[in-house]
Amino acid sequence: MLRAQLDSAALAAAVGVDVKTVNRWLAGRVPHRRTRIAVAAVLGESETVLWPESRPDLTAGAPATAEILSAYAHRAHIPNELWISLLQGARERIDIVGYAYPFVLELLPDANDVIAEKCLSGTRVRLAFADPDCPHVMERDDLEQMGGTLPGRIRNALSTLGRLTETPGCRVGLHTAHLYNSVFRFDDRMIVTPYLFRARGYQHPALYLRQLSPHGMFGSFADQVEQIWDTVTPYELGAVDYGQTA
């Protein structure tokens, strides 16, 4: 309304309603669809921007397929350009929960510096790795037929964090949760890789999601991240024995 230089009375006159009705909209009431379309035309905005709660796919229990931007048969099929754009484009938060995921820190030659600079600019970063010494890591190793290498892969990923372990705004933690997927969140975008039996990380399928509603798929996986973060142990440099061999 400010952009269109309209007050409540002017908008009411433009769409043929009482000024009290406009004030009720401003207080949170959602008008009927015909009126929403008229208001959107006057203000030069889309109906879904003005009243996102009016979208049927954003209500509790509604199908969440609109949140799926892309689906990949294997994580390896996700273009590096997409990963890099998500990493570089994040402004508010980066949340990653998985077992090792060293490839994220190898997307760019200076990926650690990029993430660190984002932290210093106010981006909240949380990186959760599996505790390489917890028993279920070897269970995952057996499931993915990795030949006892998973603990070493986790230690290697931790060793590449560099300055991130001491950068304000970046939290690194170790979890002992049995994961059924990995989650890579960048603001309102997310890549989720559901695990397949006896498949390795790059072989798992992947979903590229956008957040449209607190009731959708995105919200479910975001809640999973929060629950796992409630259980992590803060990682401190030297807390993991890198001298161990798998």
C-alpha positions as protocol buffer text, in pm:
chain_id: "A"
residue {
  index: 1
  type: MET
  ca { x: 0 y: 0 z: 0 }
}
residue {
  index: 2
  type: LEU
  ca { x: 287 y: 237 z: 76 }
}
residue {
  index: 3
  type: ARG
  ca { x: 450 y: 155 z: -257 }
}
residue {
  index: 4
  type: ALA
  ca { x: 120 y: 220 z: -437 }
}
residue {
  index: 5
  type: GLN
  ca { x: 71 y: 538 z: -231 }
}
residue {
  index: 6
  type: LEU
  ca { x: -267 y: 420 z: -108 }
}
residue {
  index: 7
  type: ASP
  ca { x: -411 y: 451 z: 240 }
}
residue {
  index: 8
  type: SER
  ca { x: -694 y: 236 z: 372 }
}
residue {
  index: 9
  type: ALA
  ca { x: -964 y: 465 z: 239 }
}
residue {
  index: 10
  type: ALA
  ca { x: -813 y: 484 z: -110 }
}
residue {
  index: 11
  type: LEU
  ca { x: -770 y: 106 z: -134 }
}
residue {
  index: 12
  type: ALA
  ca { x: -1124 y: 52 z: -7 }
}
residue {
  index: 13
  type: ALA
  ca { x: -1259 y: 283 z: -277 }
}
residue {
  index: 14
  type: ALA
  ca { x: -1049 y: 115 z: -546 }
}
residue {
  index: 15
  type: VAL
  ca { x: -1188 y: -230 z: -476 }
}
residue {
  index: 16
  type: GLY
  ca { x: -1537 y: -133 z: -363 }
}
residue {
  index: 17
  type: VAL
  ca { x: -1536 y: -220 z: 6 }
}
residue {
  index: 18
  type: ASP
  ca { x: -1574 y: -35 z: 334 }
}
residue {
  index: 19
  type: VAL
  ca { x: -1260 y: 114 z: 490 }
}
residue {
  index: 20
  type: LYS
  ca { x: -1323 y: -96 z: 803 }
}
residue {
  index: 21
  type: THR
  ca { x: -1289 y: -407 z: 585 }
}
residue {
  index: 22
  type: VAL
  ca { x: -944 y: -296 z: 469 }
}
residue {
  index: 23
  type: ASN
  ca { x: -842 y: -237 z: 829 }
}
residue {
  index: 24
  type: ARG
  ca { x: -953 y: -590 z: 914 }
}
residue {
  index: 25
  type: TRP
  ca { x: -728 y: -719 z: 632 }
}
residue {
  index: 26
  type: LEU
  ca { x: -439 y: -526 z: 782 }
}
residue {
  index: 27
  type: ALA
  ca { x: -515 y: -691 z: 1116 }
}
residue {
  index: 28
  type: GLY
  ca { x: -481 y: -1035 z: 958 }
}
residue {
  index: 29
  type: ARG
  ca { x: -818 y: -1131 z: 809 }
}
residue {
  index: 30
  type: VAL
  ca { x: -801 y: -1297 z: 465 }
}
residue {
  index: 31
  type: PRO
  ca { x: -1063 y: -1171 z: 216 }
}
residue {
  index: 32
  type: HIS
  ca { x: -1253 y: -1383 z: -34 }
}
residue {
  index: 33
  type: ARG
  ca { x: -1069 y: -1487 z: -347 }
}
residue {
  index: 34
  type: ARG
  ca { x: -1244 y: -1241 z: -582 }
}
residue {
  index: 35
  type: THR
  ca { x: -1149 y: -954 z: -352 }
}
residue {
  index: 36
  type: ARG
  ca { x: -793 y: -1083 z: -314 }
}
residue {
  index: 37
  type: ILE
  ca { x: -752 y: -1079 z: -692 }
}
residue {
  index: 38
  type: ALA
  ca { x: -886 y: -724 z: -711 }
}
residue {
  index: 39
  type: VAL
  ca { x: -655 y: -600 z: -435 }
}
residue {
  index: 40
  type: ALA
  ca { x: -356 y: -773 z: -594 }
}
residue {
  index: 41
  type: ALA
  ca { x: -429 y: -600 z: -926 }
}
residue {
  index: 42
  type: VAL
  ca { x: -455 y: -258 z: -761 }
}
residue {
  index: 43
  type: LEU
  ca { x: -135 y: -303 z: -560 }
}
residue {
  index: 44
  type: GLY
  ca { x: 63 y: -467 z: -840 }
}
residue {
  index: 45
  type: GLU
  ca { x: 143 y: -774 z: -631 }
}
residue {
  index: 46
  type: SER
  ca { x: 54 y: -1139 z: -659 }
}
residue {
  index: 47
  type: GLU
  ca { x: -221 y: -1281 z: -443 }
}
residue {
  index: 48
  type: THR
  ca { x: 17 y: -1536 z: -291 }
}
residue {
  index: 49
  type: VAL
  ca { x: 262 y: -1264 z: -184 }
}
residue {
  index: 50
  type: LEU
  ca { x: -11 y: -1059 z: -15 }
}
residue {
  index: 51
  type: TRP
  ca { x: -183 y: -1357 z: 149 }
}
residue {
  index: 52
  type: PRO
  ca { x: 46 y: -1664 z: 143 }
}
residue {
  index: 53
  type: GLU
  ca { x: -183 y: -1840 z: 390 }
}
residue {
  index: 54
  type: SER
  ca { x: -454 y: -1842 z: 121 }
}
residue {
  index: 55
  type: ARG
  ca { x: -260 y: -2098 z: -82 }
}
residue {
  index: 56
  type: PRO
  ca { x: -409 y: -2447 z: -34 }
}
residue {
  index: 57
  type: ASP
  ca { x: -66 y: -2610 z: -58 }
}
residue {
  index: 58
  type: LEU
  ca { x: 58 y: -2410 z: 242 }
}
residue {
  index: 59
  type: THR
  ca { x: -199 y: -2534 z: 493 }
}
residue {
  index: 60
  type: ALA
  ca { x: -147 y: -2814 z: 743 }
}
residue {
  index: 61
  type: GLY
  ca { x: -208 y: -3154 z: 587 }
}
residue {
  index: 62
  type: ALA
  ca { x: -187 y: -3023 z: 231 }
}
residue {
  index: 63
  type: PRO
  ca { x: 31 y: -3193 z: -33 }
}
residue {
  index: 64
  type: ALA
  ca { x: 386 y: -3064 z: -10 }
}
residue {
  index: 65
  type: THR
  ca { x: 496 y: -3143 z: -364 }
}
residue {
  index: 66
  type: ALA
  ca { x: 512 y: -2772 z: -451 }
}
residue {
  index: 67
  type: GLU
  ca { x: 818 y: -2753 z: -226 }
}
residue {
  index: 68
  type: ILE
  ca { x: 1011 y: -2995 z: -447 }
}
residue {
  index: 69
  type: LEU
  ca { x: 1208 y: -2796 z: -703 }
}
residue {
  index: 70
  type: SER
  ca { x: 1403 y: -3094 z: -840 }
}
residue {
  index: 71
  type: ALA
  ca { x: 1455 y: -3462 z: -772 }
}
residue {
  index: 72
  type: TYR
  ca { x: 1770 y: -3655 z: -859 }
}
residue {
  index: 73
  type: ALA
  ca { x: 1818 y: -4029 z: -886 }
}
residue {
  index: 74
  type: HIS
  ca { x: 2160 y: -3989 z: -723 }
}
residue {
  index: 75
  type: ARG
  ca { x: 2326 y: -3713 z: -525 }
}
residue {
  index: 76
  type: ALA
  ca { x: 2613 y: -3729 z: -773 }
}
residue {
  index: 77
  type: HIS
  ca { x: 2374 y: -3594 z: -1039 }
}
residue {
  index: 78
  type: ILE
  ca { x: 2331 y: -3260 z: -859 }
}
residue {
  index: 79
  type: PRO
  ca { x: 2530 y: -3003 z: -1060 }
}
residue {
  index: 80
  type: ASN
  ca { x: 2820 y: -2845 z: -875 }
}
residue {
  index: 81
  type: GLU
  ca { x: 2683 y: -2511 z: -991 }
}
residue {
  index: 82
  type: LEU
  ca { x: 2373 y: -2565 z: -777 }
}
residue {
  index: 83
  type: TRP
  ca { x: 2573 y: -2654 z: -466 }
}
residue {
  index: 84
  type: ILE
  ca { x: 2798 y: -2351 z: -517 }
}
residue {
  index: 85
  type: SER
  ca { x: 2506 y: -2114 z: -576 }
}
residue {
  index: 86
  type: LEU
  ca { x: 2337 y: -2236 z: -257 }
}
residue {
  index: 87
  type: LEU
  ca { x: 2656 y: -2197 z: -56 }
}
residue {
  index: 88
  type: GLN
  ca { x: 2739 y: -1854 z: -191 }
}
residue {
  index: 89
  type: GLY
  ca { x: 2380 y: -1730 z: -180 }
}
residue {
  index: 90
  type: ALA
  ca { x: 2308 y: -1815 z: 185 }
}
residue {
  index: 91
  type: ARG
  ca { x: 2265 y: -1503 z: 397 }
}
residue {
  index: 92
  type: GLU
  ca { x: 2088 y: -1612 z: 716 }
}
residue {
  index: 93
  type: ARG
  ca { x: 2177 y: -1973 z: 791 }
}
residue {
  index: 94
  type: ILE
  ca { x: 2360 y: -2283 z: 678 }
}
residue {
  index: 95
  type: ASP
  ca { x: 2269 y: -2608 z: 856 }
}
residue {
  index: 96
  type: ILE
  ca { x: 2427 y: -2938 z: 758 }
}
residue {
  index: 97
  type: VAL
  ca { x: 2366 y: -3270 z: 931 }
}
residue {
  index: 98
  type: GLY
  ca { x: 2524 y: -3589 z: 801 }
}
residue {
  index: 99
  type: TYR
  ca { x: 2805 y: -3833 z: 861 }
}
residue {
  index: 100
  type: ALA
  ca { x: 3111 y: -3684 z: 687 }
}
residue {
  index: 101
  type: TYR
  ca { x: 3019 y: -3485 z: 369 }
}
residue {
  index: 102
  type: PRO
  ca { x: 3376 y: -3372 z: 283 }
}
residue {
  index: 103
  type: PHE
  ca { x: 3262 y: -3275 z: -68 }
}
residue {
  index: 104
  type: VAL
  ca { x: 3087 y: -2964 z: 67 }
}
residue {
  index: 105
  type: LEU
  ca { x: 3420 y: -2826 z: 187 }
}
residue {
  index: 106
  type: GLU
  ca { x: 3571 y: -2903 z: -153 }
}
residue {
  index: 107
  type: LEU
  ca { x: 3314 y: -2722 z: -369 }
}
residue {
  index: 108
  type: LEU
  ca { x: 3544 y: -2422 z: -393 }
}
residue {
  index: 109
  type: PRO
  ca { x: 3920 y: -2386 z: -343 }
}
residue {
  index: 110
  type: ASP
  ca { x: 3843 y: -2141 z: -62 }
}
residue {
  index: 111
  type: ALA
  ca { x: 3515 y: -2289 z: 64 }
}
residue {
  index: 112
  type: ASN
  ca { x: 3621 y: -2257 z: 429 }
}
residue {
  index: 113
  type: ASP
  ca { x: 3703 y: -1890 z: 381 }
}
residue {
  index: 114
  type: VAL
  ca { x: 3371 y: -1829 z: 206 }
}
residue {
  index: 115
  type: ILE
  ca { x: 3183 y: -1987 z: 496 }
}
residue {
  index: 116
  type: ALA
  ca { x: 3392 y: -1806 z: 757 }
}
residue {
  index: 117
  type: GLU
  ca { x: 3329 y: -1469 z: 593 }
}
residue {
  index: 118
  type: LYS
  ca { x: 2958 y: -1540 z: 591 }
}
residue {
  index: 119
  type: CYS
  ca { x: 2972 y: -1614 z: 964 }
}
residue {
  index: 120
  type: LEU
  ca { x: 3147 y: -1284 z: 1027 }
}
residue {
  index: 121
  type: SER
  ca { x: 2874 y: -1111 z: 823 }
}
residue {
  index: 122
  type: GLY
  ca { x: 2599 y: -1257 z: 1043 }
}
residue {
  index: 123
  type: THR
  ca { x: 2515 y: -1589 z: 877 }
}
residue {
  index: 124
  type: ARG
  ca { x: 2454 y: -1863 z: 1133 }
}
residue {
  index: 125
  type: VAL
  ca { x: 2639 y: -2182 z: 1041 }
}
residue {
  index: 126
  type: ARG
  ca { x: 2594 y: -2521 z: 1210 }
}
residue {
  index: 127
  type: LEU
  ca { x: 2784 y: -2827 z: 1092 }
}
residue {
  index: 128
  type: ALA
  ca { x: 2700 y: -3162 z: 1254 }
}
residue {
  index: 129
  type: PHE
  ca { x: 2922 y: -3462 z: 1186 }
}
residue {
  index: 130
  type: ALA
  ca { x: 2886 y: -3812 z: 1323 }
}
residue {
  index: 131
  type: ASP
  ca { x: 3113 y: -3890 z: 1616 }
}
residue {
  index: 132
  type: PRO
  ca { x: 3370 y: -4119 z: 1450 }
}
residue {
  index: 133
  type: ASP
  ca { x: 3416 y: -4314 z: 1775 }
}
residue {
  index: 134
  type: CYS
  ca { x: 3050 y: -4395 z: 1838 }
}
residue {
  index: 135
  type: PRO
  ca { x: 2946 y: -4759 z: 1773 }
}
residue {
  index: 136
  type: HIS
  ca { x: 2677 y: -4688 z: 1517 }
}
residue {
  index: 137
  type: VAL
  ca { x: 2927 y: -4526 z: 1277 }
}
residue {
  index: 138
  type: MET
  ca { x: 3069 y: -4871 z: 1213 }
}
residue {
  index: 139
  type: GLU
  ca { x: 2714 y: -5001 z: 1169 }
}
residue {
  index: 140
  type: ARG
  ca { x: 2666 y: -4738 z: 896 }
}
residue {
  index: 141
  type: ASP
  ca { x: 3002 y: -4836 z: 753 }
}
residue {
  index: 142
  type: ASP
  ca { x: 2880 y: -5197 z: 728 }
}
residue {
  index: 143
  type: LEU
  ca { x: 2548 y: -5091 z: 571 }
}
residue {
  index: 144
  type: GLU
  ca { x: 2726 y: -4889 z: 304 }
}
residue {
  index: 145
  type: GLN
  ca { x: 2994 y: -5157 z: 260 }
}
residue {
  index: 146
  type: MET
  ca { x: 3272 y: -4904 z: 310 }
}
residue {
  index: 147
  type: GLY
  ca { x: 3527 y: -5150 z: 442 }
}
residue {
  index: 148
  type: GLY
  ca { x: 3589 y: -4976 z: 774 }
}
residue {
  index: 149
  type: THR
  ca { x: 3675 y: -4639 z: 617 }
}
residue {
  index: 150
  type: LEU
  ca { x: 3386 y: -4422 z: 745 }
}
residue {
  index: 151
  type: PRO
  ca { x: 3546 y: -4320 z: 1078 }
}
residue {
  index: 152
  type: GLY
  ca { x: 3855 y: -4211 z: 887 }
}
residue {
  index: 153
  type: ARG
  ca { x: 3645 y: -4014 z: 639 }
}
residue {
  index: 154
  type: ILE
  ca { x: 3477 y: -3828 z: 924 }
}
residue {
  index: 155
  type: ARG
  ca { x: 3814 y: -3749 z: 1084 }
}
residue {
  index: 156
  type: ASN
  ca { x: 3944 y: -3629 z: 749 }
}
residue {
  index: 157
  type: ALA
  ca { x: 3643 y: -3398 z: 704 }
}
residue {
  index: 158
  type: LEU
  ca { x: 3693 y: -3257 z: 1053 }
}
residue {
  index: 159
  type: SER
  ca { x: 4061 y: -3198 z: 983 }
}
residue {
  index: 160
  type: THR
  ca { x: 3974 y: -2981 z: 680 }
}
residue {
  index: 161
  type: LEU
  ca { x: 3759 y: -2736 z: 878 }
}
residue {
  index: 162
  type: GLY
  ca { x: 4056 y: -2512 z: 947 }
}
residue {
  index: 163
  type: ARG
  ca { x: 3960 y: -2168 z: 1080 }
}
residue {
  index: 164
  type: LEU
  ca { x: 3590 y: -2261 z: 1093 }
}
residue {
  index: 165
  type: THR
  ca { x: 3639 y: -2432 z: 1430 }
}
residue {
  index: 166
  type: GLU
  ca { x: 3730 y: -2096 z: 1581 }
}
residue {
  index: 167
  type: THR
  ca { x: 3515 y: -1862 z: 1372 }
}
residue {
  index: 168
  type: PRO
  ca { x: 3243 y: -1675 z: 1567 }
}
residue {
  index: 169
  type: GLY
  ca { x: 2901 y: -1772 z: 1436 }
}
residue {
  index: 170
  type: CYS
  ca { x: 3010 y: -2120 z: 1325 }
}
residue {
  index: 171
  type: ARG
  ca { x: 2916 y: -2415 z: 1544 }
}
residue {
  index: 172
  type: VAL
  ca { x: 3060 y: -2760 z: 1481 }
}
residue {
  index: 173
  type: GLY
  ca { x: 2916 y: -3056 z: 1667 }
}
residue {
  index: 174
  type: LEU
  ca { x: 2938 y: -3434 z: 1685 }
}
residue {
  index: 175
  type: HIS
  ca { x: 2620 y: -3640 z: 1693 }
}
residue {
  index: 176
  type: THR
  ca { x: 2549 y: -4003 z: 1772 }
}
residue {
  index: 177
  type: ALA
  ca { x: 2212 y: -4021 z: 1596 }
}
residue {
  index: 178
  type: HIS
  ca { x: 2116 y: -4298 z: 1356 }
}
residue {
  index: 179
  type: LEU
  ca { x: 2050 y: -4090 z: 1046 }
}
residue {
  index: 180
  type: TYR
  ca { x: 1813 y: -4189 z: 769 }
}
residue {
  index: 181
  type: ASN
  ca { x: 1908 y: -3894 z: 550 }
}
residue {
  index: 182
  type: SER
  ca { x: 2152 y: -3607 z: 524 }
}
residue {
  index: 183
  type: VAL
  ca { x: 2023 y: -3250 z: 528 }
}
residue {
  index: 184
  type: PHE
  ca { x: 2193 y: -2950 z: 367 }
}
residue {
  index: 185
  type: ARG
  ca { x: 2003 y: -2629 z: 441 }
}
residue {
  index: 186
  type: PHE
  ca { x: 2085 y: -2289 z: 291 }
}
residue {
  index: 187
  type: ASP
  ca { x: 1831 y: -2028 z: 407 }
}
residue {
  index: 188
  type: ASP
  ca { x: 1496 y: -2131 z: 253 }
}
residue {
  index: 189
  type: ARG
  ca { x: 1649 y: -2392 z: 21 }
}
residue {
  index: 190
  type: MET
  ca { x: 1749 y: -2743 z: 117 }
}
residue {
  index: 191
  type: ILE
  ca { x: 1892 y: -3060 z: -32 }
}
residue {
  index: 192
  type: VAL
  ca { x: 1792 y: -3385 z: 138 }
}
residue {
  index: 193
  type: THR
  ca { x: 1944 y: -3723 z: 56 }
}
residue {
  index: 194
  type: PRO
  ca { x: 1732 y: -4016 z: 182 }
}
residue {
  index: 195
  type: TYR
  ca { x: 1953 y: -4318 z: 247 }
}
residue {
  index: 196
  type: LEU
  ca { x: 1924 y: -4640 z: 51 }
}
residue {
  index: 197
  type: PHE
  ca { x: 2026 y: -4976 z: 192 }
}
residue {
  index: 198
  type: ARG
  ca { x: 2382 y: -5068 z: 89 }
}
residue {
  index: 199
  type: ALA
  ca { x: 2427 y: -4749 z: -113 }
}
residue {
  index: 200
  type: ARG
  ca { x: 2697 y: -4490 z: -51 }
}
residue {
  index: 201
  type: GLY
  ca { x: 2638 y: -4118 z: -10 }
}
residue {
  index: 202
  type: TYR
  ca { x: 2681 y: -4016 z: -372 }
}
residue {
  index: 203
  type: GLN
  ca { x: 2447 y: -4298 z: -481 }
}
residue {
  index: 204
  type: HIS
  ca { x: 2153 y: -4191 z: -265 }
}
residue {
  index: 205
  type: PRO
  ca { x: 1862 y: -4005 z: -429 }
}
residue {
  index: 206
  type: ALA
  ca { x: 1830 y: -3634 z: -356 }
}
residue {
  index: 207
  type: LEU
  ca { x: 1549 y: -3381 z: -325 }
}
residue {
  index: 208
  type: TYR
  ca { x: 1600 y: -3010 z: -381 }
}
residue {
  index: 209
  type: LEU
  ca { x: 1342 y: -2826 z: -168 }
}
residue {
  index: 210
  type: ARG
  ca { x: 1227 y: -2470 z: -111 }
}
residue {
  index: 211
  type: GLN
  ca { x: 1042 y: -2356 z: 199 }
}
residue {
  index: 212
  type: LEU
  ca { x: 683 y: -2252 z: 136 }
}
residue {
  index: 213
  type: SER
  ca { x: 512 y: -2344 z: 460 }
}
residue {
  index: 214
  type: PRO
  ca { x: 588 y: -2456 z: 815 }
}
residue {
  index: 215
  type: HIS
  ca { x: 369 y: -2759 z: 742 }
}
residue {
  index: 216
  type: GLY
  ca { x: 558 y: -2889 z: 438 }
}
residue {
  index: 217
  type: MET
  ca { x: 842 y: -3130 z: 370 }
}
residue {
  index: 218
  type: PHE
  ca { x: 1096 y: -2855 z: 425 }
}
residue {
  index: 219
  type: GLY
  ca { x: 960 y: -2792 z: 773 }
}
residue {
  index: 220
  type: SER
  ca { x: 973 y: -3160 z: 861 }
}
residue {
  index: 221
  type: PHE
  ca { x: 1340 y: -3190 z: 773 }
}
residue {
  index: 222
  type: ALA
  ca { x: 1420 y: -2857 z: 938 }
}
residue {
  index: 223
  type: ASP
  ca { x: 1261 y: -2988 z: 1257 }
}
residue {
  index: 224
  type: GLN
  ca { x: 1479 y: -3300 z: 1231 }
}
residue {
  index: 225
  type: VAL
  ca { x: 1787 y: -3077 z: 1217 }
}
residue {
  index: 226
  type: GLU
  ca { x: 1679 y: -2896 z: 1534 }
}
residue {
  index: 227
  type: GLN
  ca { x: 1616 y: -3221 z: 1720 }
}
residue {
  index: 228
  type: ILE
  ca { x: 1958 y: -3357 z: 1627 }
}
residue {
  index: 229
  type: TRP
  ca { x: 2125 y: -3031 z: 1725 }
}
residue {
  index: 230
  type: ASP
  ca { x: 1973 y: -3066 z: 2070 }
}
residue {
  index: 231
  type: THR
  ca { x: 2189 y: -3380 z: 2112 }
}
residue {
  index: 232
  type: VAL
  ca { x: 2524 y: -3279 z: 1963 }
}
residue {
  index: 233
  type: THR
  ca { x: 2846 y: -3248 z: 2157 }
}
residue {
  index: 234
  type: PRO
  ca { x: 3041 y: -2934 z: 2066 }
}
residue {
  index: 235
  type: TYR
  ca { x: 3349 y: -3026 z: 1866 }
}
residue {
  index: 236
  type: GLU
  ca { x: 3680 y: -2891 z: 1986 }
}
residue {
  index: 237
  type: LEU
  ca { x: 4002 y: -2916 z: 1791 }
}
residue {
  index: 238
  type: GLY
  ca { x: 4196 y: -3211 z: 1930 }
}
residue {
  index: 239
  type: ALA
  ca { x: 3887 y: -3382 z: 2071 }
}
residue {
  index: 240
  type: VAL
  ca { x: 3907 y: -3649 z: 1803 }
}
residue {
  index: 241
  type: ASP
  ca { x: 4204 y: -3882 z: 1786 }
}
residue {
  index: 242
  type: TYR
  ca { x: 4336 y: -3848 z: 1431 }
}
residue {
  index: 243
  type: GLY
  ca { x: 4602 y: -4107 z: 1498 }
}
residue {
  index: 244
  type: GLN
  ca { x: 4345 y: -4387 z: 1490 }
}
residue {
  index: 245
  type: THR
  ca { x: 4311 y: -4591 z: 1175 }
}
residue {
  index: 246
  type: ALA
  ca { x: 3994 y: -4752 z: 1055 }
}
